Amino acid sequence: MSVSTAVPILHEPTAIPILLILGTIIVMGFYVGNNMKLMKLPSLIGYMIFGILLGPSLFDVMNVTIQKDLSFITDIALSFVALSIGLELKFSILKKLGKGIVSIIFVSTFVSFILVFFVVYWLTDNLPLALIFAAIAPASAPAGTVAVIQEFKAKGSLTKALYAIVGFDDGLCIIIFGFSAAIAKYYIVAETGESVKNILSVMLLPLKEVFLSIVIGTILAMIISVLARKMKKEGGFIILIFGFTFIGCGLSEIFHLSIILTNMVMGIVVVNTQPHYLVQKFHDRMVLFMPLIFIMFFTLAGANLHLAELPSLGMLGVLYILARSAGKIFGSSIGAMFGHVEEKIKKWVGLGMLSQAGVAIGLALIAKYEFAGLGRVVETVNGVDITSGDKLGTIVITTVTATCIFFEIIGPIFTKIALTKAGEINAKE
């Protein structure tokens, strides 16, 4: 670069470097999240609140441009979350718990989907929006439930059931989201009058996505397992985890697959084919860096929350909370009844499934980015055209982030109540 080119740069406005913002998010977010424990709230609530402070709604440090520059963090975080979920889904455990647990997972998932779909469609008369909200609704937050179980040393059949359910229902939710998003895109693109494939062709896309995700995830799992068994350096495990997770993410992008499904399949294959000592090494290494991933991910999610939109979304948020809660509680009870599980599981399992955070916010962020620019122009703000796809993404991420804060507050509380009522937590605790 010549010397002369440096002169005008001195007169241009100085933008805050991305790395400075990222470093601030990591350090400050950690302390803000840590202080949430004083209020007996999960750390991720602090991360999201910190993100709101930095976002366009308040100080605008993380404006729309910077959010776009940092969007790769969402892909990375969701990839690791998916891998960690997959590593919890051991089929032998599910088999031991019996068909009753399978019944609870499927019935509660589909009842939540149906209830939220009809409520949102009734309120908004917007089919694509109703489909996306319905697809996100079944997702739960394993972290919140597991944290309560571990903190209060809960033991018993309900505890075992919750461990299995909050992992497997996220996997099912991710598959449902793939189909729902494909149908929603079909209708949004059709609004513009563009030539689109018929609905059956659109439905085949998620099937192809699921199939290819299983194939790629399985192949990656087999390769990483072979390398892991031969790995002698302790630090090498972390390198393998990062490398193969990134590869899974990159291949998913090339073939237009779900990064969540691909990496989750990789985790499922590893946990179900490899010896316990090897799987434990994966768990032990991931515990070391997942807090860092969560800080960046949830802070970015908080920055995406538009406070100005909340008043107009009030009724939608309230109805979503009520419909999802009813779907989870009554759906799990119906599933437990069909599955003939013991009475205390039938009575209390629904209360232990209300937490919602990571996967739901991740799917909401995916909806925001994948629907951006799709559909007809519905309004123009400061000379920028806002499409129906843009509007859908904003409504989904704002409502889901706001309601997740609510669910992450009440979820652990109701989980503790359920486990106490079931006699699996000492009342004095």
SULDA-V822268 format. One record per pair of residues at least 6 apart in sequence whose C-alpha atoms are under 7 Angstrom apart, sorted by the first residue. I is the first residue (numbers start at 1). J is the second residue. Records with the same first field share a line. If there is no record, write none. Layout:
I=J  J
This chain:
25=296
26=295  296
29=47  50  295
30=295
32=46  47
33=43  44  45  46  47
34=43
36=42  43  46
37=43
41=409
44=298
45=405
47=295  298  299
48=298  299  301  302
49=302
50=299
51=299  300  301  302  303
52=58  302  303  305
53=59
54=60  61  62  303
55=61  62  63  303  304
56=62  63  303
57=306  307  308
62=303
73=297
74=297
77=293  297
78=260  362
79=245  249  259  260  263
80=245
82=260  261  263  264
83=263  264  266  267
84=267
85=167  264
86=264  265  266  267  268
87=267  268  271
88=167
89=167  168  268
90=268  271  272
91=272
94=164
99=339
100=336  339  340  341
101=161
103=335  336  338  339
104=332  335  336
105=165  169
107=331  332  335
108=327  328  331  332  335
109=138  169
111=327  331
112=137  138  324  327  328  331
113=134  135  137  138
114=134
115=323  327
116=133  134  320  323  324
117=130  131  133  134
119=319
120=130
121=127  130
128=184  187
129=392
131=180  184
132=180  181
135=173  176  177  180
136=173  177  360  363
137=324
138=173
139=169  170  173  356  359  360
140=166  170  353  354  355  356  357
141=166  355  356  357  358
142=166  167
144=355  412
145=352  412  415
148=412  416
152=425  429
154=424  425
155=424
156=424
158=345  349
162=352
166=353
174=261
178=206
179=203  206
182=202  203
183=202  203
188=374  375  389
189=374  375
190=196
191=375  376
192=375  376
209=257
213=257  261  262
214=262  265
216=262
217=262  263  265  266
218=265  266  269
220=244  266
221=266  269  270
224=240
225=270
228=237
238=285
245=263
248=259  262  263
249=259
252=258  259
271=279
301=361
304=397  398
305=397  398  401
306=398
313=399
317=399  403
321=403
325=354
328=350  353  354
329=350  351
332=349  350
333=346  347  350
336=346
337=346
344=422
348=418
351=414  415  418
352=414  415  418
354=407  411
355=407  408  411  412
356=404  407  408
357=404  408
361=400  401
364=396  397  400
365=397
367=393
368=393  394  397
371=389  390  393
372=389  390  393
373=387  389  390
374=387  388  389
375=387  388  389
376=387  388
377=385  386  387  388
378=386  387  388
379=385  386
380=386
419=425
420=426  427
